[in-house]
Amino acid sequence: MKIAVVGFDVEGRASYDYFVAQGHELTVCDQNTTVVVPDGVETVLGEHYLDNLDRFDVIVRTAGLPPAKILAKNPGLEPKITTHINEFLRVATTRNIIGVTGTKGKGTTSSLIATMLQADTRDVKLGGNIGLPPLSFLDQLTADSWVVLELSSFQLIDLQISPHIAVCLMVVPEHLDWHKDAEEYYHAKSQLFRHQSGDDIAIFHGQNEISERIASASPGQRIPYLISPGCEVSDGNFVINELTVCATDELKLLGKHNWENVCAAVTAVWKISQNVAALRTVLTSFTGLEHRLELIREVDGIRYYDDSFGTVPETAMVAIQAFEQPKVVIMGGSDKGASYDQLAEVVASGNVRNVVLVGEQGDRIRSALERAGYKTTTPGGQTMTEIVAVARTAAQPGDVVLLSAACASFDMFKNYEDRGEQFKAAVQALV
């Protein structure tokens, strides 16, 4: 077959490797004219990369490229468009697949589920939006393997096959710069559940109306968490089926928002194994993921935390609420179509000593803060070294300096990882 791999990022490269190994004729299409491709591969690079895609039998869309953008130049090609995730779900040798989505907490919850299953001596692979593109470990799977996939709305919008266990965390409007509106965003999330059967399992946030609505697309067994029969917090313990897994104060993860992630993970794993000892071992030792409330170091009595993964106001809100001590918070970046009004209210009441504002959205955040009655803001500068220096000057011994931008990173950095790595480097350089 003639196959176009549209978007040659990490996922696109893994798709290329998978399809070329089967002997198909591959063409790489990418807007980036400097993208590096294997020798001898046909390419269409630059502004016309989406032209004349009807000449291909299959079009493999990379996650970050909206289907609507392809169809605007190639109407009627929906049946030819697939994705890395769709192909994996189609050909995987195991049906033991867990998909996790939501606005925040996907990475932590997916990692908890995978680590809990590993502690129960299961063969587990973690992939999707976190970890590896799943087609890259396809040949390592057996019928008994478990696969945990963190899945974004970009990956889900045209999903054609749903996993056996689907988990929806809290959902609030996000990525409105990519989706045409919030309803399209919710609809994309619901695709994780829509193609399930009556034998499948849908797990959802029991206190989030949107999460419940999204999971209602499933014809399978629907189980809430944070309320019975799923895992919930009761008298300071994580409890499921009247069994105590561990106490909340034994959790190594920072912040009460992670209680929700724990309850979601335990509810999902409980449908596979009731090994309380394995669950407890993970929960009392798992310290979290890189760029998620990650302690970098303490300098002159000030602790510096990297929460660069948080790219929406809601993640910044929970990060602020994770610390009781005074905080200097670094905020700003590129636009994702979000409102900052609720975030401003949290800042105003959240023991925040100073907000260091950066990037394209700095002025909008400052305006929202002023409307909420908060006026202690400082411009951060143009480089991460300058930003960290400003935050250090604003902080006092005993404070927390928190990078939790509430925005995407693309105005000043390559991505949230680059932003986090530059923050780490600047903090490590402090003397």
C-alpha positions in Angstrom: 0.0 0.0 0.0 1.0 3.6 -0.4 1.0 5.2 3.0 1.5 8.8 4.1 2.9 9.4 7.5 1.7 13.0 8.2 3.8 14.5 10.9 7.2 13.1 11.6 7.5 13.5 15.3 8.2 10.8 17.9 4.9 9.1 17.2 5.3 9.6 13.4 8.7 8.0 13.4 7.4 4.9 15.3 4.5 4.7 12.8 7.0 4.9 9.9 9.2 2.1 11.4 6.1 -0.1 11.9 4.7 0.3 8.4 7.9 0.2 6.5 8.8 -3.1 8.2 5.7 -4.6 6.5 7.0 -3.6 3.1 4.6 -0.7 2.4 5.6 2.3 0.3 6.0 5.2 2.7 6.0 9.0 2.1 6.7 11.4 5.0 4.7 14.6 4.9 5.6 17.3 7.4 5.3 21.1 7.6 8.9 21.3 8.9 11.3 21.6 6.0 14.3 20.7 8.2 12.9 17.4 9.6 15.4 14.6 9.4 14.0 11.4 7.6 15.6 8.1 6.7 17.7 8.1 3.6 15.8 7.4 0.4 12.4 8.1 1.8 10.0 10.1 -0.4 9.0 13.4 1.3 6.6 16.3 1.0 7.8 19.0 3.2 6.8 22.6 3.8 3.5 24.5 3.3 2.1 22.0 0.8 2.5 18.9 2.9 -1.2 18.3 3.1 -1.9 18.6 -0.6 -3.2 15.7 -2.7 -3.3 13.2 0.1 -6.0 11.3 -1.9 -3.3 9.6 -3.8 -2.5 7.5 -0.7 -4.3 4.3 0.4 -3.7 5.2 4.1 -3.0 8.5 5.9 -1.4 8.1 9.3 -2.2 11.3 11.2 0.2 12.4 14.0 -1.6 13.3 17.2 -0.9 17.0 17.2 -2.5 17.5 13.7 -6.2 18.0 13.8 -8.2 15.8 11.4 -10.1 18.9 10.3 -6.9 20.4 9.0 -6.3 17.4 6.8 -9.9 17.3 5.6 -10.0 21.0 4.8 -7.6 20.3 1.9 -8.7 16.8 1.3 -12.5 16.5 1.8 -14.0 13.0 1.9 -10.8 11.3 3.1 -12.1 10.3 6.6 -12.0 6.6 5.8 -8.4 6.7 4.8 -7.2 8.5 8.0 -5.9 6.5 10.9 -3.5 7.1 13.8 -0.7 5.3 15.6 -3.1 4.5 18.5 -5.8 3.2 16.2 -3.4 0.8 14.5 -2.0 -0.4 17.8 -5.4 -1.2 19.2 -6.3 -2.9 15.9 -3.3 -5.3 15.9 -2.3 -5.7 19.5 -1.9 -9.4 20.6 -3.4 -8.6 24.0 -6.9 -7.3 24.9 -5.6 -6.3 28.3 -5.4 -2.6 27.6 -6.2 0.2 29.9 -6.7 3.7 28.5 -6.5 6.8 30.8 -7.7 10.3 29.8 -8.8 13.5 31.6 -7.6 17.0 31.8 -5.1 16.6 34.5 -3.4 13.7 36.3 -3.3 11.3 33.3 0.5 10.8 33.5 0.5 10.2 37.3 -2.6 7.9 37.2 -1.2 5.9 34.2 2.1 5.5 35.9 0.5 4.4 39.2 -1.6 1.8 37.4 1.4 0.4 35.5 3.5 0.3 38.7 0.8 -1.4 40.7 0.4 -4.1 38.1 4.1 -4.6 38.0 4.1 -4.9 41.8 1.5 -7.7 41.2 4.1 -9.4 39.0 2.3 -8.6 35.7 4.0 -8.0 32.4 3.2 -4.3 31.8 4.0 -1.7 29.2 3.3 2.0 29.6 2.8 4.1 26.5 0.8 6.7 24.6 1.1 10.3 25.6 3.6 9.2 28.2 6.4 6.7 27.7 6.8 5.0 24.4 4.7 5.0 21.2 2.9 1.6 21.6 3.7 0.2 18.2 7.4 0.3 19.2 6.8 -2.4 21.8 4.2 -4.4 19.9 6.5 -7.3 19.3 7.2 -7.6 23.0 3.6 -8.3 23.9 1.9 -11.7 24.7 -1.7 -12.5 25.3 -1.1 -12.1 29.0 0.6 -8.7 28.8 -1.0 -5.5 30.2 -0.7 -2.2 28.4 -1.5 1.2 30.0 -2.0 4.1 27.6 -2.2 7.7 28.6 -4.3 9.3 25.9 -4.9 12.9 25.1 -7.9 14.4 23.3 -5.6 14.8 20.2 -5.2 11.0 20.1 -8.8 10.3 20.9 -10.7 12.6 18.6 -10.9 10.0 15.8 -10.4 6.8 17.9 -12.0 3.8 16.3 -11.4 1.1 18.9 -11.8 1.4 22.7 -9.7 -0.4 25.3 -11.1 -3.0 27.7 -10.7 -0.7 30.7 -11.2 3.1 30.1 -10.6 5.7 32.8 -11.8 9.3 32.7 -10.3 11.6 35.3 -11.5 15.1 36.1 -12.3 17.0 32.9 -12.5 20.8 32.5 -12.3 22.8 29.2 -8.8 22.7 27.7 -7.0 22.8 24.3 -9.5 25.3 23.0 -6.8 26.6 20.7 -6.9 23.1 19.0 -10.5 22.1 19.4 -13.2 24.3 17.9 -15.0 24.4 21.3 -15.4 22.7 24.6 -18.0 20.3 23.3 -15.6 19.0 20.7 -13.0 18.5 23.4 -15.5 16.5 25.5 -16.6 14.5 22.5 -13.0 13.5 21.8 -12.6 12.3 25.4 -15.8 10.2 25.0 -14.3 8.3 22.1 -12.3 6.3 24.7 -15.6 4.8 25.9 -17.8 4.9 22.8 -16.5 1.8 21.2 -16.5 -0.5 24.2 -18.7 -3.5 24.5 -21.0 -4.6 27.4 -18.1 -6.7 28.7 -15.8 -3.7 29.1 -15.3 -1.4 32.1 -15.7 2.4 32.3 -14.2 4.2 35.3 -15.0 7.8 35.9 -14.5 10.7 38.4 -17.6 10.3 40.7 -17.6 14.0 41.6 -17.1 15.5 38.2 -20.2 15.8 36.0 -18.3 16.1 32.8 -16.3 13.0 33.5 -19.5 11.0 34.3 -21.1 12.3 31.1 -18.1 11.3 29.0 -18.0 7.8 30.5 -21.8 7.4 29.9 -20.9 6.8 26.2 -19.8 3.3 27.3 -22.2 0.4 27.1 -20.0 -1.5 29.6 -19.9 -1.6 33.4 -19.6 2.0 34.7 -17.7 2.5 38.0 -17.2 5.8 39.8 -14.2 6.5 42.0 -14.1 8.9 45.0 -17.4 7.3 45.8 -18.5 3.7 46.4 -18.1 1.1 44.7 -14.8 2.5 43.6 -11.9 3.6 45.8 -12.6 6.5 48.1 -11.1 8.4 51.0 -12.7 7.6 54.3 -11.4 8.7 57.8 -8.0 9.5 56.4 -7.6 6.2 54.5 -7.9 5.0 50.9 -10.6 2.4 51.0 -12.1 0.0 48.5 -14.7 -2.7 49.2 -14.3 -1.8 52.9 -10.6 -2.7 52.7 -8.0 -0.1 53.7 -5.2 0.2 51.2 -3.1 2.8 53.1 -3.5 6.1 55.0 -3.5 9.3 53.1 -0.6 10.6 55.2 1.5 7.7 54.0 1.2 8.8 50.4 4.5 10.1 49.0 2.8 12.2 46.3 2.3 15.9 47.2 -1.1 17.5 47.2 -4.6 16.4 47.8 -5.3 16.4 44.1 -3.2 13.3 44.0 -5.7 11.6 46.2 -8.0 11.6 43.2 -5.4 10.0 41.0 -4.8 7.3 43.6 -8.5 6.5 43.8 -8.7 6.3 40.0 -5.7 4.0 39.8 -6.8 1.7 42.6 -10.3 1.4 41.1 -8.8 0.4 37.8 -6.3 -2.1 39.2 -8.9 -3.6 41.6 -10.8 -4.9 38.5 -7.7 -7.0 37.7 -6.2 -7.9 41.1 -7.1 -7.4 44.7 -3.5 -7.6 45.9 -3.7 -4.9 48.7 -0.1 -5.5 49.7 1.1 -4.6 46.1 -1.1 -1.5 46.0 0.1 -0.3 49.4 3.8 -0.9 48.5 3.4 1.4 45.5 1.4 4.1 47.2 3.8 4.4 50.1 6.9 4.7 47.8 5.8 6.3 44.5 7.1 9.9 44.5 5.7 11.1 41.2 6.8 12.0 37.7 9.4 14.4 36.3 8.1 18.0 35.9 5.1 17.2 38.2 5.6 19.0 41.5 9.2 17.8 41.4 11.5 19.1 44.2 14.7 20.3 42.5 16.7 21.6 45.5 16.7 23.9 48.6 18.8 27.0 48.5 19.1 29.4 51.4 16.0 27.9 53.0 13.9 28.2 49.8 12.6 25.1 48.1 12.3 25.1 44.3 9.6 22.9 42.6 9.2 22.1 38.9 5.6 21.7 37.9 6.2 22.5 34.2 3.9 19.7 33.1 1.0 21.8 34.3 -0.1 23.8 31.2 -3.6 24.8 32.3 -4.9 27.0 35.1 -6.4 24.0 36.9 -3.0 22.4 37.3 -1.5 25.6 38.7 -4.4 25.8 41.1 -3.8 22.4 42.6 -0.1 23.0 42.7 -0.6 26.2 44.7 -3.0 24.4 47.0 -0.4 21.6 47.6 1.7 23.9 49.8 0.7 25.7 53.0 3.9 27.8 53.2 4.3 31.1 51.3 4.9 30.8 47.6 6.5 32.6 44.7 4.8 31.3 41.6 6.1 31.6 38.1 3.2 31.8 35.6 2.7 32.6 32.0 3.4 31.2 28.5 1.5 30.7 25.3 -2.3 30.7 25.0 -4.5 27.6 25.2 -7.8 29.5 25.2 -8.3 29.3 29.0 -9.7 31.7 31.5 -7.5 32.8 34.4 -10.3 34.1 36.7 -10.6 31.1 38.9 -6.9 30.7 39.1 -6.7 34.4 40.2 -9.1 33.7 43.1 -6.9 30.8 44.2 -3.8 33.0 44.1 -5.5 35.7 46.1 -6.4 33.3 48.9 -3.5 30.9 48.5 -0.7 32.4 50.6 1.1 33.5 47.4 3.8 36.1 48.2 4.5 37.0 44.6 3.6 36.0 41.0 6.4 36.2 38.5 4.8 36.7 35.1 6.4 35.6 31.9 5.5 35.0 28.2 2.6 36.0 26.0 -0.1 35.4 28.6 1.6 37.4 31.4 -0.5 40.5 30.9 -3.8 38.5 30.8 -2.9 36.7 34.0 -2.0 40.0 35.7 -5.3 41.5 34.7 -7.2 38.5 36.1 -5.2 38.8 39.3 -5.9 42.5 39.7 -9.6 41.8 39.2 -9.4 39.3 42.1 -7.7 42.0 44.2 -4.1 40.6 44.0 -1.5 43.1 42.9 1.9 41.6 43.9 3.3 40.7 40.5 6.8 41.0 39.0 8.0 40.7 35.4 10.1 37.7 35.0 12.4 38.5 32.1 13.2 36.8 28.8 15.3 33.8 29.9 14.9 31.1 32.5 18.0 32.3 34.3 16.5 35.8 34.6 13.1 34.3 35.7 14.7 32.2 38.5 16.8 35.1 39.7 13.6 37.3 39.9 11.8 34.5 41.8 14.7 34.1 44.2 14.8 37.8 45.0 11.0 37.8 45.7 11.2 34.7 48.0 12.2 34.5 51.7 13.6 31.6 53.7 10.8 29.0 54.3 9.1 29.9 51.0 8.5 27.7 48.0 9.4 28.9 44.5 7.0 27.1 42.2 7.1 26.9 38.4 3.5 26.2 37.5 2.9 28.2 34.4 -0.9 27.6 33.8 0.0 27.9 30.1 1.6 26.1 27.3 5.3 26.8 26.7 5.7 27.4 23.0 6.3 31.1 23.1 9.6 30.8 24.9 10.5 27.1 24.9 10.3 24.0 22.7 7.8 22.2 25.0 7.0 21.8 28.7 10.0 19.4 29.1 12.3 22.0 27.7 10.8 24.6 30.1 11.2 22.3 33.0 14.8 21.3 32.1 15.8 24.9 31.8 14.2 25.7 35.1 16.1 22.8 36.7 19.4 24.0 35.2 18.8 27.6 36.4 18.0 26.4 39.9 21.0 24.0 40.0 23.2 26.9 39.0 22.2 29.0 42.0 25.0 29.7 44.5 
